[in-house]
Each structure stands twice: as C-alpha cells, then as structure tokens.
Amino acid sequence: MDEALQREMLALLPRLRRFACALTGSVDRGEDLLQTTCERAIAQIHQFQPGTRLDSWMYRIARNSFLNDQRARGVRTAHLNEVSQSESSVFDGNRAMESHLTYEAVAQFVARLPEEQRSVLLLVCVEGLSYREVAEITDLPVGTITSRLGRARQALKEWMERENGD
C-alpha cells in the first residue's frame, strides 16, 4: 500500500469511528467494528480502485461488516450509548442536563429505527454524505436512499410531535 493511501486511510479514522459507534450503538462495539473495517480494508486493498473514493469504499466495508455481524449474532436491535462528549471550559448544569436528556431521547429513537433507515440517516445527517455517495456505499439506487431517509425523517417528526404533545 502506498504512503498517500495510508495517510488518506488514517485521516478517515475519526469519521469511520463516529459512524461505527453510531451504527452499533456502543463505543466498544464501534471500536471493534472500526478495527474489523481497517483489517478488511488492508487485507483487500487490492480491490480498491484508484480514482474512486476511499471513504465510500471503507464506509461500505464498515456497513457490510456490521450487517454480517448482526446476522451472525441474530441481533435485531441495538441501543445507542452516549459517545464521549468534550468538556467545555464553562459548565452550565441545567444546559448540560437538558442536552444530555435530548441526546438520550434522540439516541434511543434512532436506535429503534430499522437498520436500513438508521444507516442512511447517519450517513447523510451525521457524516454529511450526499445521496449519491450513500447510494454507492450501500449499493442501492438514489431513489431508495431518498425513500429510506424520508421514512426516517417522517418517523422522527411523528416521534417529536408525540413527545411535545402536538
């Protein structure tokens, strides 16, 4: 593997870690998924096509590894644990508690989404990837990505309305 590819792969690690932790619902399981992703990427680097996006290729490896692990374990649902948050220099207890409660509520909601909606939501809304990029990662048509994201957003909207009593 050439040096430029190694540097690019290393630069992707924080984004892949965030995606893996959110996808698995656990920092520990996310770290395991990240390690599996890196191992598979290095072992299969000959399959990477120069001129294509390394991030898309590695996200696809991470997602496929996650799905394979879920099938092997028979696990159908996962719960998101709080990913460590950075400390600020000024601590506002009320604001911190509100943020924590909001985070927990949203994390629990996201964990209840079907995996196909959760993956798309995380890749688009957390990782900032385009619909086309997500379609490449998941090997699905853009229309399917749009539909899954729409269903996830609709479910979020309905959940928020129930939570707010609207």
PyMOL CGO cylinders between C-alpha atoms (Angstrom):
from pymol import cmd
from pymol.cgo import CYLINDER

trace = [
    CYLINDER, 0.00, 0.00, 0.00, 1.46, 3.36, -0.96, 0.3, 1, 1, 1, 1, 1, 1,
    CYLINDER, 1.46, 3.36, -0.96, 2.09, 6.16, 1.52, 0.3, 1, 1, 1, 1, 1, 1,
    CYLINDER, 2.09, 6.16, 1.52, -0.59, 8.51, 0.16, 0.3, 1, 1, 1, 1, 1, 1,
    CYLINDER, -0.59, 8.51, 0.16, -3.24, 5.82, 0.55, 0.3, 1, 1, 1, 1, 1, 1,
    CYLINDER, -3.24, 5.82, 0.55, -2.06, 5.12, 4.10, 0.3, 1, 1, 1, 1, 1, 1,
    CYLINDER, -2.06, 5.12, 4.10, -2.33, 8.81, 5.00, 0.3, 1, 1, 1, 1, 1, 1,
    CYLINDER, -2.33, 8.81, 5.00, -5.80, 9.05, 3.48, 0.3, 1, 1, 1, 1, 1, 1,
    CYLINDER, -5.80, 9.05, 3.48, -6.91, 5.95, 5.38, 0.3, 1, 1, 1, 1, 1, 1,
    CYLINDER, -6.91, 5.95, 5.38, -5.57, 7.36, 8.67, 0.3, 1, 1, 1, 1, 1, 1,
    CYLINDER, -5.57, 7.36, 8.67, -7.35, 10.66, 8.07, 0.3, 1, 1, 1, 1, 1, 1,
    CYLINDER, -7.35, 10.66, 8.07, -10.66, 8.77, 7.70, 0.3, 1, 1, 1, 1, 1, 1,
    CYLINDER, -10.66, 8.77, 7.70, -10.41, 7.07, 11.10, 0.3, 1, 1, 1, 1, 1, 1,
    CYLINDER, -10.41, 7.07, 11.10, -12.29, 9.70, 13.17, 0.3, 1, 1, 1, 1, 1, 1,
    CYLINDER, -12.29, 9.70, 13.17, -15.21, 9.74, 10.72, 0.3, 1, 1, 1, 1, 1, 1,
    CYLINDER, -15.21, 9.74, 10.72, -15.29, 5.95, 10.49, 0.3, 1, 1, 1, 1, 1, 1,
    CYLINDER, -15.29, 5.95, 10.49, -15.15, 5.67, 14.29, 0.3, 1, 1, 1, 1, 1, 1,
    CYLINDER, -15.15, 5.67, 14.29, -18.10, 8.05, 14.67, 0.3, 1, 1, 1, 1, 1, 1,
    CYLINDER, -18.10, 8.05, 14.67, -20.09, 6.12, 12.07, 0.3, 1, 1, 1, 1, 1, 1,
    CYLINDER, -20.09, 6.12, 12.07, -19.21, 2.74, 13.61, 0.3, 1, 1, 1, 1, 1, 1,
    CYLINDER, -19.21, 2.74, 13.61, -20.15, 3.85, 17.13, 0.3, 1, 1, 1, 1, 1, 1,
    CYLINDER, -20.15, 3.85, 17.13, -23.45, 5.32, 15.98, 0.3, 1, 1, 1, 1, 1, 1,
    CYLINDER, -23.45, 5.32, 15.98, -24.25, 2.30, 13.83, 0.3, 1, 1, 1, 1, 1, 1,
    CYLINDER, -24.25, 2.30, 13.83, -23.52, -0.26, 16.55, 0.3, 1, 1, 1, 1, 1, 1,
    CYLINDER, -23.52, -0.26, 16.55, -24.95, 1.81, 19.38, 0.3, 1, 1, 1, 1, 1, 1,
    CYLINDER, -24.95, 1.81, 19.38, -21.89, 1.33, 21.54, 0.3, 1, 1, 1, 1, 1, 1,
    CYLINDER, -21.89, 1.33, 21.54, -18.43, 2.81, 21.80, 0.3, 1, 1, 1, 1, 1, 1,
    CYLINDER, -18.43, 2.81, 21.80, -16.91, -0.63, 22.50, 0.3, 1, 1, 1, 1, 1, 1,
    CYLINDER, -16.91, -0.63, 22.50, -18.71, -2.35, 19.63, 0.3, 1, 1, 1, 1, 1, 1,
    CYLINDER, -18.71, -2.35, 19.63, -17.98, 0.65, 17.42, 0.3, 1, 1, 1, 1, 1, 1,
    CYLINDER, -17.98, 0.65, 17.42, -14.26, 0.33, 18.14, 0.3, 1, 1, 1, 1, 1, 1,
    CYLINDER, -14.26, 0.33, 18.14, -14.46, -3.38, 17.28, 0.3, 1, 1, 1, 1, 1, 1,
    CYLINDER, -14.46, -3.38, 17.28, -16.26, -2.56, 14.03, 0.3, 1, 1, 1, 1, 1, 1,
    CYLINDER, -16.26, -2.56, 14.03, -13.66, 0.09, 13.21, 0.3, 1, 1, 1, 1, 1, 1,
    CYLINDER, -13.66, 0.09, 13.21, -10.88, -2.43, 13.77, 0.3, 1, 1, 1, 1, 1, 1,
    CYLINDER, -10.88, -2.43, 13.77, -12.64, -5.02, 11.62, 0.3, 1, 1, 1, 1, 1, 1,
    CYLINDER, -12.64, -5.02, 11.62, -13.16, -2.42, 8.90, 0.3, 1, 1, 1, 1, 1, 1,
    CYLINDER, -13.16, -2.42, 8.90, -9.48, -1.45, 8.88, 0.3, 1, 1, 1, 1, 1, 1,
    CYLINDER, -9.48, -1.45, 8.88, -8.34, -5.07, 8.89, 0.3, 1, 1, 1, 1, 1, 1,
    CYLINDER, -8.34, -5.07, 8.89, -10.58, -5.92, 5.95, 0.3, 1, 1, 1, 1, 1, 1,
    CYLINDER, -10.58, -5.92, 5.95, -9.61, -2.78, 4.05, 0.3, 1, 1, 1, 1, 1, 1,
    CYLINDER, -9.61, -2.78, 4.05, -5.90, -3.54, 4.43, 0.3, 1, 1, 1, 1, 1, 1,
    CYLINDER, -5.90, -3.54, 4.43, -6.36, -7.22, 3.56, 0.3, 1, 1, 1, 1, 1, 1,
    CYLINDER, -6.36, -7.22, 3.56, -8.45, -6.32, 0.49, 0.3, 1, 1, 1, 1, 1, 1,
    CYLINDER, -8.45, -6.32, 0.49, -6.61, -3.17, -0.58, 0.3, 1, 1, 1, 1, 1, 1,
    CYLINDER, -6.61, -3.17, -0.58, -6.00, -4.80, -3.97, 0.3, 1, 1, 1, 1, 1, 1,
    CYLINDER, -6.00, -4.80, -3.97, -9.77, -4.49, -4.57, 0.3, 1, 1, 1, 1, 1, 1,
    CYLINDER, -9.77, -4.49, -4.57, -9.74, -0.72, -4.07, 0.3, 1, 1, 1, 1, 1, 1,
    CYLINDER, -9.74, -0.72, -4.07, -9.90, 1.03, -7.41, 0.3, 1, 1, 1, 1, 1, 1,
    CYLINDER, -9.90, 1.03, -7.41, -7.60, 4.07, -7.62, 0.3, 1, 1, 1, 1, 1, 1,
    CYLINDER, -7.60, 4.07, -7.62, -9.52, 7.16, -8.67, 0.3, 1, 1, 1, 1, 1, 1,
    CYLINDER, -9.52, 7.16, -8.67, -12.57, 6.18, -6.64, 0.3, 1, 1, 1, 1, 1, 1,
    CYLINDER, -12.57, 6.18, -6.64, -13.47, 7.43, -3.16, 0.3, 1, 1, 1, 1, 1, 1,
    CYLINDER, -13.47, 7.43, -3.16, -11.65, 5.66, -0.35, 0.3, 1, 1, 1, 1, 1, 1,
    CYLINDER, -11.65, 5.66, -0.35, -14.18, 6.92, 2.21, 0.3, 1, 1, 1, 1, 1, 1,
    CYLINDER, -14.18, 6.92, 2.21, -17.11, 5.39, 0.31, 0.3, 1, 1, 1, 1, 1, 1,
    CYLINDER, -17.11, 5.39, 0.31, -15.24, 2.11, -0.03, 0.3, 1, 1, 1, 1, 1, 1,
    CYLINDER, -15.24, 2.11, -0.03, -14.44, 1.99, 3.70, 0.3, 1, 1, 1, 1, 1, 1,
    CYLINDER, -14.44, 1.99, 3.70, -17.96, 3.04, 4.77, 0.3, 1, 1, 1, 1, 1, 1,
    CYLINDER, -17.96, 3.04, 4.77, -19.27, 0.18, 2.64, 0.3, 1, 1, 1, 1, 1, 1,
    CYLINDER, -19.27, 0.18, 2.64, -16.88, -2.25, 4.34, 0.3, 1, 1, 1, 1, 1, 1,
    CYLINDER, -16.88, -2.25, 4.34, -17.98, -0.97, 7.77, 0.3, 1, 1, 1, 1, 1, 1,
    CYLINDER, -17.98, -0.97, 7.77, -21.68, -1.25, 6.97, 0.3, 1, 1, 1, 1, 1, 1,
    CYLINDER, -21.68, -1.25, 6.97, -21.35, -4.70, 5.41, 0.3, 1, 1, 1, 1, 1, 1,
    CYLINDER, -21.35, -4.70, 5.41, -19.28, -5.91, 8.38, 0.3, 1, 1, 1, 1, 1, 1,
    CYLINDER, -19.28, -5.91, 8.38, -21.92, -4.57, 10.75, 0.3, 1, 1, 1, 1, 1, 1,
    CYLINDER, -21.92, -4.57, 10.75, -24.72, -6.30, 8.86, 0.3, 1, 1, 1, 1, 1, 1,
    CYLINDER, -24.72, -6.30, 8.86, -22.78, -9.57, 8.70, 0.3, 1, 1, 1, 1, 1, 1,
    CYLINDER, -22.78, -9.57, 8.70, -22.11, -9.39, 12.44, 0.3, 1, 1, 1, 1, 1, 1,
    CYLINDER, -22.11, -9.39, 12.44, -25.78, -8.72, 13.16, 0.3, 1, 1, 1, 1, 1, 1,
    CYLINDER, -25.78, -8.72, 13.16, -26.85, -11.67, 11.06, 0.3, 1, 1, 1, 1, 1, 1,
    CYLINDER, -26.85, -11.67, 11.06, -24.30, -13.91, 12.75, 0.3, 1, 1, 1, 1, 1, 1,
    CYLINDER, -24.30, -13.91, 12.75, -25.41, -12.86, 16.22, 0.3, 1, 1, 1, 1, 1, 1,
    CYLINDER, -25.41, -12.86, 16.22, -29.10, -12.75, 15.44, 0.3, 1, 1, 1, 1, 1, 1,
    CYLINDER, -29.10, -12.75, 15.44, -29.23, -9.28, 16.93, 0.3, 1, 1, 1, 1, 1, 1,
    CYLINDER, -29.23, -9.28, 16.93, -32.04, -7.18, 15.54, 0.3, 1, 1, 1, 1, 1, 1,
    CYLINDER, -32.04, -7.18, 15.54, -31.93, -4.12, 17.75, 0.3, 1, 1, 1, 1, 1, 1,
    CYLINDER, -31.93, -4.12, 17.75, -29.20, -2.11, 19.42, 0.3, 1, 1, 1, 1, 1, 1,
    CYLINDER, -29.20, -2.11, 19.42, -29.19, 0.71, 21.92, 0.3, 1, 1, 1, 1, 1, 1,
    CYLINDER, -29.19, 0.71, 21.92, -27.06, 3.78, 21.48, 0.3, 1, 1, 1, 1, 1, 1,
    CYLINDER, -27.06, 3.78, 21.48, -24.78, 4.64, 24.35, 0.3, 1, 1, 1, 1, 1, 1,
    CYLINDER, -24.78, 4.64, 24.35, -23.57, 8.12, 24.82, 0.3, 1, 1, 1, 1, 1, 1,
    CYLINDER, -23.57, 8.12, 24.82, -20.42, 8.79, 22.82, 0.3, 1, 1, 1, 1, 1, 1,
    CYLINDER, -20.42, 8.79, 22.82, -18.00, 10.75, 24.96, 0.3, 1, 1, 1, 1, 1, 1,
    CYLINDER, -18.00, 10.75, 24.96, -18.58, 14.45, 24.75, 0.3, 1, 1, 1, 1, 1, 1,
    CYLINDER, -18.58, 14.45, 24.75, -15.87, 17.06, 25.08, 0.3, 1, 1, 1, 1, 1, 1,
    CYLINDER, -15.87, 17.06, 25.08, -15.87, 19.20, 28.19, 0.3, 1, 1, 1, 1, 1, 1,
    CYLINDER, -15.87, 19.20, 28.19, -16.27, 22.93, 27.87, 0.3, 1, 1, 1, 1, 1, 1,
    CYLINDER, -16.27, 22.93, 27.87, -14.43, 25.44, 30.00, 0.3, 1, 1, 1, 1, 1, 1,
    CYLINDER, -14.43, 25.44, 30.00, -17.68, 26.81, 31.43, 0.3, 1, 1, 1, 1, 1, 1,
    CYLINDER, -17.68, 26.81, 31.43, -20.11, 24.30, 32.89, 0.3, 1, 1, 1, 1, 1, 1,
    CYLINDER, -20.11, 24.30, 32.89, -23.83, 25.09, 32.88, 0.3, 1, 1, 1, 1, 1, 1,
    CYLINDER, -23.83, 25.09, 32.88, -25.52, 22.27, 34.77, 0.3, 1, 1, 1, 1, 1, 1,
    CYLINDER, -25.52, 22.27, 34.77, -29.05, 22.98, 33.55, 0.3, 1, 1, 1, 1, 1, 1,
    CYLINDER, -29.05, 22.98, 33.55, -27.98, 23.26, 29.95, 0.3, 1, 1, 1, 1, 1, 1,
    CYLINDER, -27.98, 23.26, 29.95, -25.85, 20.13, 30.24, 0.3, 1, 1, 1, 1, 1, 1,
    CYLINDER, -25.85, 20.13, 30.24, -28.75, 18.15, 31.72, 0.3, 1, 1, 1, 1, 1, 1,
    CYLINDER, -28.75, 18.15, 31.72, -31.14, 19.34, 29.00, 0.3, 1, 1, 1, 1, 1, 1,
    CYLINDER, -31.14, 19.34, 29.00, -28.61, 18.48, 26.31, 0.3, 1, 1, 1, 1, 1, 1,
    CYLINDER, -28.61, 18.48, 26.31, -27.98, 15.07, 27.83, 0.3, 1, 1, 1, 1, 1, 1,
    CYLINDER, -27.98, 15.07, 27.83, -31.69, 14.29, 28.06, 0.3, 1, 1, 1, 1, 1, 1,
    CYLINDER, -31.69, 14.29, 28.06, -32.26, 15.45, 24.48, 0.3, 1, 1, 1, 1, 1, 1,
    CYLINDER, -32.26, 15.45, 24.48, -29.29, 13.41, 23.27, 0.3, 1, 1, 1, 1, 1, 1,
    CYLINDER, -29.29, 13.41, 23.27, -30.53, 10.32, 25.11, 0.3, 1, 1, 1, 1, 1, 1,
    CYLINDER, -30.53, 10.32, 25.11, -34.04, 10.70, 23.72, 0.3, 1, 1, 1, 1, 1, 1,
    CYLINDER, -34.04, 10.70, 23.72, -32.83, 11.12, 20.14, 0.3, 1, 1, 1, 1, 1, 1,
    CYLINDER, -32.83, 11.12, 20.14, -30.29, 8.31, 20.51, 0.3, 1, 1, 1, 1, 1, 1,
    CYLINDER, -30.29, 8.31, 20.51, -32.99, 5.95, 21.76, 0.3, 1, 1, 1, 1, 1, 1,
    CYLINDER, -32.99, 5.95, 21.76, -35.26, 6.97, 18.90, 0.3, 1, 1, 1, 1, 1, 1,
    CYLINDER, -35.26, 6.97, 18.90, -32.50, 6.44, 16.30, 0.3, 1, 1, 1, 1, 1, 1,
    CYLINDER, -32.50, 6.44, 16.30, -31.74, 3.02, 17.82, 0.3, 1, 1, 1, 1, 1, 1,
    CYLINDER, -31.74, 3.02, 17.82, -35.37, 1.98, 17.23, 0.3, 1, 1, 1, 1, 1, 1,
    CYLINDER, -35.37, 1.98, 17.23, -35.24, 2.80, 13.51, 0.3, 1, 1, 1, 1, 1, 1,
    CYLINDER, -35.24, 2.80, 13.51, -34.81, -0.17, 11.18, 0.3, 1, 1, 1, 1, 1, 1,
    CYLINDER, -34.81, -0.17, 11.18, -31.13, -0.61, 10.26, 0.3, 1, 1, 1, 1, 1, 1,
    CYLINDER, -31.13, -0.61, 10.26, -31.64, 0.43, 6.64, 0.3, 1, 1, 1, 1, 1, 1,
    CYLINDER, -31.64, 0.43, 6.64, -33.16, 3.77, 7.74, 0.3, 1, 1, 1, 1, 1, 1,
    CYLINDER, -33.16, 3.77, 7.74, -30.64, 4.24, 10.56, 0.3, 1, 1, 1, 1, 1, 1,
    CYLINDER, -30.64, 4.24, 10.56, -27.65, 3.72, 8.23, 0.3, 1, 1, 1, 1, 1, 1,
    CYLINDER, -27.65, 3.72, 8.23, -28.94, 6.19, 5.67, 0.3, 1, 1, 1, 1, 1, 1,
    CYLINDER, -28.94, 6.19, 5.67, -29.85, 8.76, 8.34, 0.3, 1, 1, 1, 1, 1, 1,
    CYLINDER, -29.85, 8.76, 8.34, -26.38, 8.51, 9.93, 0.3, 1, 1, 1, 1, 1, 1,
    CYLINDER, -26.38, 8.51, 9.93, -24.51, 8.71, 6.63, 0.3, 1, 1, 1, 1, 1, 1,
    CYLINDER, -24.51, 8.71, 6.63, -26.48, 11.71, 5.36, 0.3, 1, 1, 1, 1, 1, 1,
    CYLINDER, -26.48, 11.71, 5.36, -27.19, 13.67, 8.54, 0.3, 1, 1, 1, 1, 1, 1,
    CYLINDER, -27.19, 13.67, 8.54, -24.17, 12.85, 10.70, 0.3, 1, 1, 1, 1, 1, 1,
    CYLINDER, -24.17, 12.85, 10.70, -21.46, 12.20, 8.13, 0.3, 1, 1, 1, 1, 1, 1,
    CYLINDER, -21.46, 12.20, 8.13, -22.76, 14.76, 5.63, 0.3, 1, 1, 1, 1, 1, 1,
    CYLINDER, -22.76, 14.76, 5.63, -22.55, 12.46, 2.62, 0.3, 1, 1, 1, 1, 1, 1,
    CYLINDER, -22.55, 12.46, 2.62, -24.64, 13.13, -0.48, 0.3, 1, 1, 1, 1, 1, 1,
    CYLINDER, -24.64, 13.13, -0.48, -27.47, 10.82, -1.50, 0.3, 1, 1, 1, 1, 1, 1,
    CYLINDER, -27.47, 10.82, -1.50, -25.35, 9.63, -4.43, 0.3, 1, 1, 1, 1, 1, 1,
    CYLINDER, -25.35, 9.63, -4.43, -22.43, 8.81, -2.12, 0.3, 1, 1, 1, 1, 1, 1,
    CYLINDER, -22.43, 8.81, -2.12, -24.73, 6.87, 0.22, 0.3, 1, 1, 1, 1, 1, 1,
    CYLINDER, -24.73, 6.87, 0.22, -26.17, 5.03, -2.78, 0.3, 1, 1, 1, 1, 1, 1,
    CYLINDER, -26.17, 5.03, -2.78, -22.65, 3.99, -3.80, 0.3, 1, 1, 1, 1, 1, 1,
    CYLINDER, -22.65, 3.99, -3.80, -21.82, 2.84, -0.28, 0.3, 1, 1, 1, 1, 1, 1,
    CYLINDER, -21.82, 2.84, -0.28, -25.00, 0.80, 0.12, 0.3, 1, 1, 1, 1, 1, 1,
    CYLINDER, -25.00, 0.80, 0.12, -25.23, -0.40, -3.50, 0.3, 1, 1, 1, 1, 1, 1,
    CYLINDER, -25.23, -0.40, -3.50, -28.78, 0.95, -3.70, 0.3, 1, 1, 1, 1, 1, 1,
    CYLINDER, -28.78, 0.95, -3.70, -30.47, 3.34, -6.14, 0.3, 1, 1, 1, 1, 1, 1,
    CYLINDER, -30.47, 3.34, -6.14, -30.62, 7.01, -5.13, 0.3, 1, 1, 1, 1, 1, 1,
    CYLINDER, -30.62, 7.01, -5.13, -34.41, 6.76, -5.09, 0.3, 1, 1, 1, 1, 1, 1,
    CYLINDER, -34.41, 6.76, -5.09, -34.23, 4.06, -2.41, 0.3, 1, 1, 1, 1, 1, 1,
    CYLINDER, -34.23, 4.06, -2.41, -31.89, 6.23, -0.34, 0.3, 1, 1, 1, 1, 1, 1,
    CYLINDER, -31.89, 6.23, -0.34, -34.30, 9.16, -0.69, 0.3, 1, 1, 1, 1, 1, 1,
    CYLINDER, -34.30, 9.16, -0.69, -37.23, 6.96, 0.32, 0.3, 1, 1, 1, 1, 1, 1,
    CYLINDER, -37.23, 6.96, 0.32, -35.47, 5.48, 3.37, 0.3, 1, 1, 1, 1, 1, 1,
    CYLINDER, -35.47, 5.48, 3.37, -34.28, 8.89, 4.52, 0.3, 1, 1, 1, 1, 1, 1,
    CYLINDER, -34.28, 8.89, 4.52, -37.78, 10.29, 4.04, 0.3, 1, 1, 1, 1, 1, 1,
    CYLINDER, -37.78, 10.29, 4.04, -39.28, 7.49, 6.15, 0.3, 1, 1, 1, 1, 1, 1,
    CYLINDER, -39.28, 7.49, 6.15, -36.66, 8.03, 8.87, 0.3, 1, 1, 1, 1, 1, 1,
    CYLINDER, -36.66, 8.03, 8.87, -37.33, 11.78, 8.91, 0.3, 1, 1, 1, 1, 1, 1,
    CYLINDER, -37.33, 11.78, 8.91, -41.10, 11.22, 8.97, 0.3, 1, 1, 1, 1, 1, 1,
    CYLINDER, -41.10, 11.22, 8.97, -40.74, 8.83, 11.89, 0.3, 1, 1, 1, 1, 1, 1,
    CYLINDER, -40.74, 8.83, 11.89, -38.58, 11.42, 13.69, 0.3, 1, 1, 1, 1, 1, 1,
    CYLINDER, -38.58, 11.42, 13.69, -41.16, 14.13, 13.04, 0.3, 1, 1, 1, 1, 1, 1,
    CYLINDER, -41.16, 14.13, 13.04, -44.01, 11.96, 14.34, 0.3, 1, 1, 1, 1, 1, 1,
    CYLINDER, -44.01, 11.96, 14.34, -41.98, 10.98, 17.40, 0.3, 1, 1, 1, 1, 1, 1,
    CYLINDER, -41.98, 10.98, 17.40, -41.18, 14.65, 18.16, 0.3, 1, 1, 1, 1, 1, 1,
    CYLINDER, -41.18, 14.65, 18.16, -44.83, 15.61, 17.81, 0.3, 1, 1, 1, 1, 1, 1,
    CYLINDER, -44.83, 15.61, 17.81, -45.83, 12.85, 20.27, 0.3, 1, 1, 1, 1, 1, 1,
    CYLINDER, -45.83, 12.85, 20.27, -43.08, 13.92, 22.69, 0.3, 1, 1, 1, 1, 1, 1,
    CYLINDER, -43.08, 13.92, 22.69, -44.16, 17.57, 22.52, 0.3, 1, 1, 1, 1, 1, 1,
    CYLINDER, -44.16, 17.57, 22.52, -47.86, 16.73, 22.78, 0.3, 1, 1, 1, 1, 1, 1,
    CYLINDER, -47.86, 16.73, 22.78, -48.72, 18.36, 19.43, 0.3, 1, 1, 1, 1, 1, 1,
]
cmd.load_cgo(trace, "trace")
